[in-house]
């Protein structure tokens, strides 16, 4: 259950501002470049990052994109989980994975579950998340073992060797 204080307007505005500020400051890009890529005036960008002006959803997504972050993943992580998860995953392949997973999940669930789609229970979510994480861990371990056996110098665990 979500605490009401975590969904207050003030809490969300402050959190999004901190998220955008972190994305900009860890991107290695200048605020001017991010503002240009986000198609936002530099002064407006400075005020948003300073928390003096709230960003619209569109502006937040564009700033995250301009900073080289996964815009949908980070905003969704912030809204669905918390600021800390969104911050920890900033500029990582894990954020890109999460964005792709969330993008494909609705269609895949509908296709796989078919007529049973409406039989899904909310309390299954935590166990399902753990199962997906275990499956990913096993997949990564398998790739690592294959790399060691093949010894061909390709780092398949990190995406190499597959064309």
N, CA, C and O atoms as a DFTB+ gen file, in Angstrom:
652 C
 N C O
     1  1       0.841      -1.177       0.000
     2  2       0.000       0.000       0.000
     3  2       0.893       1.249       0.000
     4  3       1.903       1.281       0.704
     5  1       0.546       2.245      -0.756
     6  2       1.313       3.480      -0.856
     7  2       0.936       4.430       0.269
     8  3      -0.239       4.626       0.577
     9  1       1.974       5.022       0.881
    10  2       1.715       6.027       1.910
    11  2       1.225       7.301       1.235
    12  3       1.728       7.686       0.180
    13  1       0.238       7.955       1.852
    14  2      -0.325       9.176       1.265
    15  2       0.725      10.269       1.149
    16  3       0.700      11.045       0.194
    17  1       1.651      10.347       2.105
    18  2       2.674      11.395       2.052
    19  2       3.580      11.230       0.834
    20  3       4.117      12.214       0.325
    21  1       3.754       9.984       0.361
    22  2       4.609       9.742      -0.796
    23  2       3.949      10.144      -2.101
    24  3       4.625      10.268      -3.122
    25  1       2.633      10.351      -2.086
    26  2       1.959      10.762      -3.315
    27  2       1.427      12.187      -3.215
    28  3       0.584      12.606      -4.009
    29  1       1.932      12.923      -2.228
    30  2       1.534      14.328      -2.127
    31  2       2.197      15.107      -3.260
    32  3       3.260      14.726      -3.750
    33  1       1.567      16.181      -3.659
    34  2       2.083      17.016      -4.755
    35  2       3.496      17.508      -4.445
    36  3       4.375      17.465      -5.306
    37  1       3.709      17.975      -3.219
    38  2       5.017      18.515      -2.837
    39  2       6.100      17.434      -2.904
    40  3       7.205      17.691      -3.382
    41  1       5.788      16.240      -2.433
    42  2       6.761      15.145      -2.439
    43  2       7.128      14.758      -3.876
    44  3       8.301      14.554      -4.188
    45  1       6.139      14.662      -4.730
    46  2       6.387      14.276      -6.121
    47  2       7.195      15.349      -6.844
    48  3       8.145      15.032      -7.560
    49  1       6.826      16.612      -6.664
    50  2       7.563      17.701      -7.325
    51  2       9.023      17.711      -6.894
    52  3       9.921      17.835      -7.726
    53  1       9.259      17.581      -5.585
    54  2      10.632      17.598      -5.072
    55  2      11.413      16.393      -5.589
    56  3      12.575      16.524      -5.976
    57  1      10.785      15.228      -5.596
    58  2      11.460      14.022      -6.055
    59  2      11.808      14.058      -7.529
    60  3      12.907      13.662      -7.918
    61  1      10.887      14.526      -8.351
    62  2      11.153      14.622      -9.790
    63  2      12.270      15.629     -10.038
    64  3      13.136      15.401     -10.882
    65  1      12.254      16.735      -9.310
    66  2      13.307      17.740      -9.450
    67  2      14.674      17.137      -9.105
    68  3      15.649      17.365      -9.821
    69  1      14.749      16.371      -8.013
    70  2      16.018      15.733      -7.625
    71  2      16.453      14.709      -8.668
    72  3      17.637      14.610      -8.987
    73  1      15.499      13.951      -9.197
    74  2      15.806      12.955     -10.217
    75  2      16.381      13.622     -11.469
    76  3      17.384      13.164     -12.016
    77  1      15.745      14.696     -11.915
    78  2      16.217      15.410     -13.104
    79  2      17.585      16.028     -12.858
    80  3      18.451      16.003     -13.733
    81  1      17.778      16.580     -11.671
    82  2      19.061      17.186     -11.324
    83  2      20.164      16.131     -11.331
    84  3      21.256      16.373     -11.845
    85  1      19.881      14.974     -10.767
    86  2      20.879      13.909     -10.764
    87  2      21.182      13.438     -12.182
    88  3      22.343      13.218     -12.527
    89  1      20.157      13.285     -12.998
    90  2      20.368      12.852     -14.381
    91  2      21.273      13.834     -15.109
    92  3      22.197      13.430     -15.816
    93  1      21.009      15.114     -14.937
    94  2      21.811      16.137     -15.612
    95  2      23.239      16.161     -15.077
    96  3      24.190      16.254     -15.853
    97  1      23.397      16.078     -13.764
    98  2      24.733      16.205     -13.175
    99  2      25.603      14.969     -13.402
   100  3      26.829      15.084     -13.404
   101  1      25.011      13.802     -13.590
   102  2      25.813      12.593     -13.811
   103  2      25.967      12.244     -15.288
   104  3      26.621      11.259     -15.631
   105  1      25.372      13.041     -16.149
   106  2      25.369      12.709     -17.582
   107  2      26.685      13.002     -18.285
   108  3      26.978      12.411     -19.325
   109  1      27.478      13.906     -17.729
   110  2      28.688      14.326     -18.418
   111  2      28.408      15.324     -19.531
   112  3      29.303      15.677     -20.299
   113  1      27.173      15.772     -19.615
   114  2      26.778      16.746     -20.633
   115  2      26.499      18.082     -19.960
   116  3      26.117      18.133     -18.791
   117  1      26.691      19.145     -20.700
   118  2      26.402      20.472     -20.151
   119  2      24.893      20.685     -20.090
   120  3      24.133      20.080     -20.847
   121  1      24.477      21.557     -19.175
   122  2      23.053      21.885     -19.091
   123  2      22.567      22.491     -20.396
   124  3      21.425      22.268     -20.798
   125  1      23.429      23.257     -21.062
   126  2      23.044      23.869     -22.335
   127  2      22.759      22.793     -23.390
   128  3      21.796      22.898     -24.150
   129  1      23.603      21.764     -23.427
   130  2      23.395      20.682     -24.402
   131  2      22.116      19.906     -24.082
   132  3      21.341      19.577     -24.981
   133  1      21.901      19.615     -22.795
   134  2      20.694      18.885     -22.393
   135  2      19.460      19.709     -22.744
   136  3      18.485      19.183     -23.281
   137  1      19.510      21.007     -22.438
   138  2      18.379      21.889     -22.740
   139  2      18.106      21.915     -24.241
   140  3      16.952      21.893     -24.672
   141  1      19.174      21.962     -25.031
   142  2      19.014      21.977     -26.484
   143  2      18.367      20.678     -26.977
   144  3      17.430      20.708     -27.775
   145  1      18.874      19.540     -26.495
   146  2      18.307      18.254     -26.912
   147  2      16.879      18.078     -26.411
   148  3      16.059      17.431     -27.063
   149  1      16.584      18.661     -25.240
   150  2      15.236      18.554     -24.669
   151  2      14.293      19.605     -25.242
   152  3      13.097      19.605     -24.952
   153  1      14.845      20.502     -26.059
   154  2      14.072      21.605     -26.639
   155  2      13.389      22.436     -25.552
   156  3      12.197      22.737     -25.616
   157  1      14.209      22.796     -24.536
   158  2      13.753      23.618     -23.415
   159  2      14.705      24.801     -23.295
   160  3      15.919      24.643     -23.428
   161  1      14.163      25.964     -23.049
   162  2      14.964      27.163     -22.832
   163  2      15.954      26.910     -21.686
   164  3      15.604      26.280     -20.688
   165  1      17.205      27.409     -21.835
   166  2      18.226      27.168     -20.803
   167  2      17.837      27.729     -19.449
   168  3      18.100      27.103     -18.422
   169  1      17.213      28.902     -19.430
   170  2      16.767      29.486     -18.161
   171  2      15.702      28.629     -17.496
   172  3      15.721      28.419     -16.283
   173  1      14.784      28.141     -18.300
   174  2      13.740      27.244     -17.780
   175  2      14.378      25.973     -17.244
   176  3      13.984      25.467     -16.192
   177  1      15.354      25.465     -17.963
   178  2      16.060      24.249     -17.542
   179  2      16.737      24.466     -16.191
   180  3      16.638      23.618     -15.304
   181  1      17.423      25.598     -16.029
   182  2      18.090      25.890     -14.749
   183  2      17.083      25.953     -13.611
   184  3      17.338      25.425     -12.529
   185  1      15.941      26.594     -13.844
   186  2      14.918      26.700     -12.794
   187  2      14.332      25.334     -12.447
   188  3      14.065      25.050     -11.280
   189  1      14.133      24.497     -13.447
   190  2      13.613      23.146     -13.196
   191  2      14.610      22.354     -12.355
   192  3      14.235      21.731     -11.362
   193  1      15.880      22.380     -12.754
   194  2      16.892      21.610     -12.032
   195  2      17.130      22.145     -10.626
   196  3      17.519      21.394      -9.732
   197  1      16.898      23.431     -10.431
   198  2      17.057      24.026      -9.097
   199  2      15.821      23.817      -8.230
   200  3      15.830      24.145      -7.044
   201  1      14.767      23.277      -8.812
   202  2      13.538      23.043      -8.058
   203  2      12.683      24.284      -7.897
   204  3      11.755      24.302      -7.089
   205  1      12.992      25.326      -8.666
   206  2      12.223      26.575      -8.572
   207  2      11.029      26.582      -9.520
   208  3      10.141      27.428      -9.415
   209  1      11.022      25.635     -10.438
   210  2       9.902      25.499     -11.371
   211  2       9.674      24.014     -11.586
   212  3      10.622      23.258     -11.798
   213  1       8.426      23.601     -11.532
   214  2       8.147      22.180     -11.745
   215  2       8.141      21.869     -13.235
   216  3       7.727      22.684     -14.060
   217  1       8.604      20.685     -13.552
   218  2       8.630      20.239     -14.943
   219  2       7.311      19.558     -15.282
   220  3       6.732      18.853     -14.455
   221  1       6.850      19.775     -16.492
   222  2       5.706      18.994     -16.969
   223  2       6.204      17.563     -17.202
   224  3       7.412      17.323     -17.203
   225  1       5.312      16.640     -17.393
   226  2       5.716      15.255     -17.668
   227  2       6.552      15.208     -18.946
   228  3       7.573      14.523     -18.999
   229  1       6.121      15.929     -19.961
   230  2       6.854      15.968     -21.223
   231  2       8.259      16.536     -21.026
   232  3       9.231      15.992     -21.549
   233  1       8.364      17.626     -20.273
   234  2       9.680      18.223     -20.015
   235  2      10.571      17.259     -19.241
   236  3      11.757      17.131     -19.544
   237  1      10.012      16.583     -18.250
   238  2      10.797      15.632     -17.455
   239  2      11.339      14.517     -18.346
   240  3      12.514      14.163     -18.255
   241  1      10.492      13.970     -19.198
   242  2      10.933      12.907     -20.102
   243  2      12.006      13.413     -21.058
   244  3      12.986      12.715     -21.318
   245  1      11.826      14.620     -21.581
   246  2      12.805      15.178     -22.526
   247  2      14.129      15.493     -21.843
   248  3      15.188      15.304     -22.442
   249  1      14.092      15.972     -20.599
   250  2      15.337      16.248     -19.867
   251  2      16.073      14.940     -19.595
   252  3      17.288      14.864     -19.776
   253  1      15.353      13.918     -19.164
   254  2      15.990      12.617     -18.938
   255  2      16.617      12.101     -20.232
   256  3      17.739      11.594     -20.221
   257  1      15.897      12.228     -21.344
   258  2      16.422      11.804     -22.638
   259  2      17.667      12.619     -23.001
   260  3      18.681      12.060     -23.419
   261  1      17.582      13.933     -22.840
   262  2      18.710      14.803     -23.155
   263  2      19.936      14.511     -22.305
   264  3      21.067      14.747     -22.730
   265  1      19.705      13.993     -21.094
   266  2      20.802      13.649     -20.191
   267  2      21.349      12.250     -20.477
   268  3      22.291      11.798     -19.826
   269  1      20.752      11.572     -21.452
   270  2      21.225      10.244     -21.815
   271  2      20.677       9.128     -20.944
   272  3      21.155       7.995     -21.006
   273  1      19.680       9.443     -20.134
   274  2      19.057       8.428     -19.279
   275  2      17.885       7.795     -20.024
   276  3      17.448       8.301     -21.057
   277  1      17.395       6.710     -19.501
   278  2      16.208       6.056     -20.070
   279  2      14.991       6.771     -19.513
   280  3      14.609       6.524     -18.370
   281  1      14.370       7.656     -20.293
   282  2      13.336       8.525     -19.733
   283  2      12.150       7.800     -19.110
   284  3      11.782       8.084     -17.971
   285  1      11.560       6.885     -19.829
   286  2      10.376       6.200     -19.302
   287  2      10.728       5.330     -18.106
   288  3       9.981       5.276     -17.129
   289  1      11.867       4.649     -18.184
   290  2      12.271       3.766     -17.088
   291  2      12.471       4.540     -15.799
   292  3      11.989       4.127     -14.744
   293  1      13.178       5.657     -15.875
   294  2      13.477       6.396     -14.649
   295  2      12.243       7.058     -14.055
   296  3      12.070       7.075     -12.836
   297  1      11.401       7.594     -14.895
   298  2      10.182       8.209     -14.363
   299  2       9.266       7.132     -13.782
   300  3       8.664       7.330     -12.727
   301  1       9.162       6.015     -14.459
   302  2       8.341       4.922     -13.944
   303  2       8.925       4.357     -12.651
   304  3       8.190       4.078     -11.703
   305  1      10.238       4.190     -12.615
   306  2      10.877       3.720     -11.382
   307  2      10.590       4.665     -10.228
   308  3      10.279       4.235      -9.117
   309  1      10.699       5.961     -10.505
   310  2      10.427       6.942      -9.452
   311  2       8.980       6.829      -8.974
   312  3       8.721       6.825      -7.770
   313  1       8.050       6.738      -9.902
   314  2       6.633       6.690      -9.533
   315  2       6.236       5.359      -8.898
   316  3       5.482       5.335      -7.925
   317  1       6.743       4.250      -9.444
   318  2       6.318       2.936      -8.963
   319  2       7.130       2.435      -7.776
   320  3       6.623       1.677      -6.950
   321  1       8.372       2.852      -7.692
   322  2       9.229       2.345      -6.624
   323  2       9.605       3.488      -5.695
   324  3       8.907       3.768      -4.721
   325  1      10.690       4.127      -5.999
   326  2      11.089       5.283      -5.202
   327  2      12.244       6.011      -5.868
   328  3      12.796       5.559      -6.871
   329  1      12.590       7.135      -5.292
   330  2      13.683       7.964      -5.796
   331  2      14.997       7.190      -5.774
   332  3      15.809       7.322      -6.690
   333  1      15.209       6.393      -4.750
   334  2      16.481       5.690      -4.605
   335  2      16.716       4.688      -5.731
   336  3      17.821       4.611      -6.268
   337  1      15.701       3.928      -6.089
   338  2      15.857       2.961      -7.185
   339  2      16.140       3.693      -8.491
   340  3      17.019       3.293      -9.255
   341  1      15.408       4.745      -8.743
   342  2      15.624       5.521      -9.971
   343  2      17.034       6.100      -9.991
   344  3      17.669       6.147     -11.045
   345  1      17.528       6.537      -8.840
   346  2      18.881       7.097      -8.756
   347  2      19.952       6.023      -8.932
   348  3      20.927       6.230      -9.654
   349  1      19.776       4.890      -8.281
   350  2      20.774       3.809      -8.374
   351  2      20.907       3.282      -9.803
   352  3      21.994       2.886     -10.225
   353  1      19.811       3.278     -10.536
   354  2      19.829       2.715     -11.882
   355  2      20.148       3.756     -12.957
   356  3      20.134       3.442     -14.147
   357  1      20.434       4.989     -12.541
   358  2      20.709       6.069     -13.489
   359  2      21.872       5.683     -14.400
   360  3      22.924       5.252     -13.928
   361  1      21.677       5.840     -15.693
   362  2      22.700       5.615     -16.716
   363  2      23.213       4.175     -16.729
   364  3      24.402       3.957     -16.960
   365  1      22.347       3.186     -16.486
   366  2      22.782       1.786     -16.485
   367  2      22.018       0.974     -17.532
   368  3      20.943       1.359     -17.992
   369  1      22.613      -0.158     -17.887
   370  2      21.918      -1.089     -18.779
   371  2      20.676      -1.654     -18.106
   372  3      19.708      -2.014     -18.776
   373  1      20.706      -1.731     -16.777
   374  2      19.544      -2.233     -16.045
   375  2      18.335      -1.333     -16.285
   376  3      17.212      -1.823     -16.403
   377  1      18.553      -0.028     -16.357
   378  2      17.452       0.899     -16.645
   379  2      16.919       0.678     -18.058
   380  3      15.709       0.709     -18.284
   381  1      17.822       0.455     -19.001
   382  2      17.390       0.175     -20.379
   383  2      16.602      -1.131     -20.439
   384  3      15.589      -1.225     -21.132
   385  1      17.079      -2.140     -19.704
   386  2      16.355      -3.410     -19.637
   387  2      14.958      -3.194     -19.065
   388  3      13.974      -3.692     -19.612
   389  1      14.873      -2.454     -17.970
   390  2      13.594      -2.203     -17.313
   391  2      12.631      -1.498     -18.267
   392  3      11.452      -1.847     -18.340
   393  1      13.137      -0.511     -18.993
   394  2      12.293       0.224     -19.937
   395  2      11.740      -0.714     -21.019
   396  3      10.555      -0.655     -21.348
   397  1      12.596      -1.573     -21.564
   398  2      12.143      -2.519     -22.591
   399  2      11.176      -3.544     -22.004
   400  3      10.184      -3.903     -22.638
   401  1      11.467      -4.009     -20.799
   402  2      10.585      -4.976     -20.141
   403  2       9.188      -4.399     -19.960
   404  3       8.193      -5.045     -20.289
   405  1       9.121      -3.187     -19.439
   406  2       7.825      -2.552     -19.189
   407  2       7.105      -2.246     -20.498
   408  3       5.878      -2.316     -20.567
   409  1       7.860      -1.912     -21.523
   410  2       7.252      -1.615     -22.821
   411  2       6.589      -2.862     -23.421
   412  3       5.510      -2.775     -24.008
   413  1       7.238      -4.014     -23.270
   414  2       6.738      -5.242     -23.894
   415  2       5.790      -6.038     -23.008
   416  3       5.017      -6.851     -23.515
   417  1       5.831      -5.825     -21.707
   418  2       5.075      -6.654     -20.776
   419  2       3.570      -6.702     -21.039
   420  3       3.010      -7.798     -21.029
   421  1       2.886      -5.589     -21.271
   422  2       1.438      -5.685     -21.491
   423  2       1.054      -6.596     -22.662
   424  3       0.159      -7.432     -22.532
   425  1       1.723      -6.436     -23.795
   426  2       1.401      -7.268     -24.963
   427  2       1.720      -8.740     -24.714
   428  3       0.951      -9.627     -25.086
   429  1       2.869      -8.986     -24.077
   430  2       3.268     -10.369     -23.812
   431  2       2.311     -11.026     -22.820
   432  3       1.941     -12.187     -22.992
   433  1       1.911     -10.293     -21.790
   434  2       0.949     -10.848     -20.829
   435  2      -0.369     -11.195     -21.517
   436  3      -0.928     -12.269     -21.295
   437  1      -0.859     -10.286     -22.348
   438  2      -2.115     -10.549     -23.056
   439  2      -1.997     -11.767     -23.968
   440  3      -2.905     -12.595     -24.040
   441  1      -0.871     -11.862     -24.661
   442  2      -0.676     -12.970     -25.586
   443  2      -0.548     -14.296     -24.823
   444  3      -1.174     -15.287     -25.202
   445  1       0.243     -14.322     -23.769
   446  2       0.492     -15.562     -23.036
   447  2      -0.690     -15.997     -22.175
   448  3      -0.988     -17.187     -22.075
   449  1      -1.355     -15.033     -21.559
   450  2      -2.445     -15.379     -20.642
   451  2      -3.786     -15.557     -21.341
   452  3      -4.640     -16.308     -20.871
   453  1      -3.968     -14.878     -22.449
   454  2      -5.210     -15.011     -23.205
   455  2      -6.439     -14.802     -22.343
   456  3      -6.601     -13.746     -21.731
   457  1      -7.297     -15.795     -22.291
   458  2      -8.549     -15.702     -21.531
   459  2      -8.328     -15.650     -20.020
   460  3      -9.245     -15.307     -19.274
   461  1      -7.128     -15.985     -19.565
   462  2      -6.839     -15.993     -18.125
   463  2      -6.281     -14.655     -17.630
   464  3      -5.913     -14.531     -16.462
   465  1      -6.217     -13.674     -18.497
   466  2      -5.645     -12.375     -18.138
   467  2      -6.305     -11.785     -16.895
   468  3      -5.628     -11.208     -16.044
   469  1      -7.600     -11.925     -16.792
   470  2      -8.321     -11.318     -15.671
   471  2      -8.333     -12.198     -14.426
   472  3      -8.943     -11.843     -13.418
   473  1      -7.662     -13.342     -14.494
   474  2      -7.538     -14.215     -13.325
   475  2      -6.295     -13.885     -12.493
   476  3      -6.112     -14.435     -11.407
   477  1      -5.450     -12.996     -12.996
   478  2      -4.208     -12.640     -12.304
   479  2      -4.539     -11.911     -11.003
   480  3      -5.393     -11.026     -10.969
   481  1      -3.840     -12.305      -9.933
   482  2      -4.060     -11.712      -8.608
   483  2      -2.909     -10.765      -8.260
   484  3      -1.747     -11.101      -8.492
   485  1      -3.214      -9.591      -7.708
   486  2      -2.169      -8.625      -7.357
   487  2      -1.101      -9.187      -6.416
   488  3       0.068      -8.818      -6.526
   489  1      -1.480     -10.067      -5.501
   490  2      -0.498     -10.567      -4.533
   491  2       0.526     -11.521      -5.169
   492  3       1.473     -11.936      -4.500
   493  1       0.352     -11.866      -6.424
   494  2       1.335     -12.685      -7.120
   495  2       2.525     -11.856      -7.619
   496  3       3.540     -12.429      -8.015
   497  1       2.424     -10.551      -7.608
   498  2       3.438      -9.681      -8.217
   499  2       4.823      -9.862      -7.597
   500  3       5.808      -9.977      -8.327
   501  1       4.917      -9.888      -6.281
   502  2       6.220      -9.995      -5.624
   503  2       6.902     -11.314      -5.986
   504  3       8.083     -11.323      -6.333
   505  1       6.178     -12.413      -5.911
   506  2       6.748     -13.707      -6.274
   507  2       7.146     -13.770      -7.738
   508  3       8.169     -14.359      -8.085
   509  1       6.337     -13.162      -8.594
   510  2       6.649     -13.136     -10.022
   511  2       7.917     -12.324     -10.272
   512  3       8.756     -12.718     -11.082
   513  1       8.061     -11.200      -9.587
   514  2       9.272     -10.382      -9.725
   515  2      10.503     -11.177      -9.294
   516  3      11.544     -11.120      -9.950
   517  1      10.385     -11.915      -8.196
   518  2      11.512     -12.735      -7.727
   519  2      11.843     -13.832      -8.731
   520  3      13.012     -14.141      -8.960
   521  1      10.823     -14.411      -9.322
   522  2      11.040     -15.470     -10.312
   523  2      11.737     -14.923     -11.557
   524  3      12.646     -15.558     -12.093
   525  1      11.316     -13.762     -12.010
   526  2      11.960     -13.130     -13.168
   527  2      13.420     -12.819     -12.846
   528  3      14.298     -13.046     -13.678
   529  1      13.686     -12.303     -11.647
   530  2      15.060     -11.985     -11.251
   531  2      15.922     -13.254     -11.195
   532  3      17.066     -13.244     -11.647
   533  1      15.378     -14.339     -10.645
   534  2      16.122     -15.611     -10.611
   535  2      16.408     -16.103     -12.031
   536  3      17.511     -16.567     -12.320
   537  1      15.423     -16.001     -12.902
   538  2      15.598     -16.425     -14.291
   539  2      16.709     -15.619     -14.968
   540  3      17.533     -16.180     -15.689
   541  1      16.731     -14.323     -14.740
   542  2      17.789     -13.478     -15.306
   543  2      19.151     -13.848     -14.741
   544  3      20.131     -13.927     -15.482
   545  1      19.220     -14.075     -13.426
   546  2      20.488     -14.452     -12.793
   547  2      21.009     -15.766     -13.376
   548  3      22.200     -15.891     -13.658
   549  1      20.125     -16.738     -13.556
   550  2      20.521     -18.020     -14.150
   551  2      20.999     -17.830     -15.588
   552  3      21.968     -18.460     -16.012
   553  1      20.324     -16.970     -16.327
   554  2      20.709     -16.697     -17.718
   555  2      22.108     -16.075     -17.769
   556  3      22.938     -16.471     -18.588
   557  1      22.359     -15.118     -16.907
   558  2      23.679     -14.470     -16.861
   559  2      24.748     -15.484     -16.462
   560  3      25.831     -15.502     -17.047
   561  1      24.453     -16.330     -15.467
   562  2      25.405     -17.373     -15.063
   563  2      25.700     -18.324     -16.220
   564  3      26.852     -18.702     -16.432
   565  1      24.676     -18.710     -16.963
   566  2      24.865     -19.590     -18.123
   567  2      25.767     -18.937     -19.167
   568  3      26.658     -19.585     -19.717
   569  1      25.535     -17.662     -19.435
   570  2      26.371     -16.950     -20.409
   571  2      27.815     -16.874     -19.936
   572  3      28.742     -17.025     -20.732
   573  1      28.006     -16.641     -18.650
   574  2      29.355     -16.563     -18.088
   575  2      30.062     -17.908     -18.219
   576  3      31.232     -17.957     -18.597
   577  1      29.357     -19.005     -17.907
   578  2      29.944     -20.349     -18.044
   579  2      30.298     -20.640     -19.506
   580  3      31.361     -21.192     -19.789
   581  1      29.417     -20.274     -20.423
   582  2      29.687     -20.512     -21.846
   583  2      30.905     -19.723     -22.302
   584  3      31.718     -20.225     -23.077
   585  1      31.035     -18.479     -21.818
   586  2      32.206     -17.678     -22.171
   587  2      33.481     -18.350     -21.679
   588  3      34.485     -18.391     -22.389
   589  1      33.433     -18.879     -20.451
   590  2      34.609     -19.534     -19.886
   591  2      34.959     -20.797     -20.674
   592  3      36.134     -21.072     -20.915
   593  1      33.951     -21.557     -21.072
   594  2      34.189     -22.787     -21.831
   595  2      34.711     -22.502     -23.231
   596  3      35.623     -23.175     -23.712
   597  1      34.129     -21.502     -23.880
   598  2      34.528     -21.178     -25.249
   599  2      35.884     -20.501     -25.285
   600  3      36.687     -20.746     -26.186
   601  1      36.138     -19.645     -24.297
   602  2      37.427     -18.982     -24.205
   603  2      37.829     -18.234     -25.453
   604  3      39.016     -18.146     -25.768
   605  1      36.854     -17.689     -26.173
   606  2      37.164     -17.010     -27.430
   607  2      37.336     -15.507     -27.282
   608  3      37.501     -14.798     -28.275
   609  1      37.299     -15.020     -26.053
   610  2      37.503     -13.593     -25.832
   611  2      36.258     -12.751     -25.949
   612  3      36.284     -11.567     -25.614
   613  1      35.164     -13.329     -26.417
   614  2      33.914     -12.570     -26.502
   615  2      33.280     -12.489     -25.124
   616  3      33.211     -13.485     -24.405
   617  1      32.826     -11.323     -24.767
   618  2      32.180     -11.119     -23.467
   619  2      30.671     -11.129     -23.679
   620  3      30.040     -10.073     -23.736
   621  1      30.092     -12.328     -23.796
   622  2      28.667     -12.446     -24.081
   623  2      27.799     -11.964     -22.921
   624  3      26.670     -11.522     -23.132
   625  1      28.322     -12.047     -21.704
   626  2      27.563     -11.585     -20.543
   627  2      27.226     -10.110     -20.688
   628  3      26.158      -9.665     -20.267
   629  1      28.135      -9.357     -21.281
   630  2      27.929      -7.921     -21.447
   631  2      27.554      -7.561     -22.875
   632  3      27.787      -6.436     -23.318
   633  1      26.980      -8.502     -23.590
   634  2      26.425      -8.197     -24.908
   635  2      27.354      -8.421     -26.073
   636  3      26.958      -8.188     -27.216
   637  1      28.578      -8.865     -25.834
   638  2      29.510      -9.072     -26.922
   639  2      29.329     -10.428     -27.579
   640  3      28.708     -11.318     -26.999
   641  1      29.855     -10.596     -28.770
   642  2      29.864     -11.885     -29.439
   643  2      28.585     -12.266     -30.146
   644  3      28.524     -13.323     -30.774
   645  1      27.566     -11.438     -30.062
   646  2      26.300     -11.731     -30.741
   647  2      26.066     -10.662     -31.793
   648  3      25.954      -9.479     -31.473
   649  1      25.995     -11.077     -33.031
   650  2      25.778     -10.098     -34.106
   651  2      24.391     -10.153     -34.628
   652  3      24.043      -9.396     -35.535
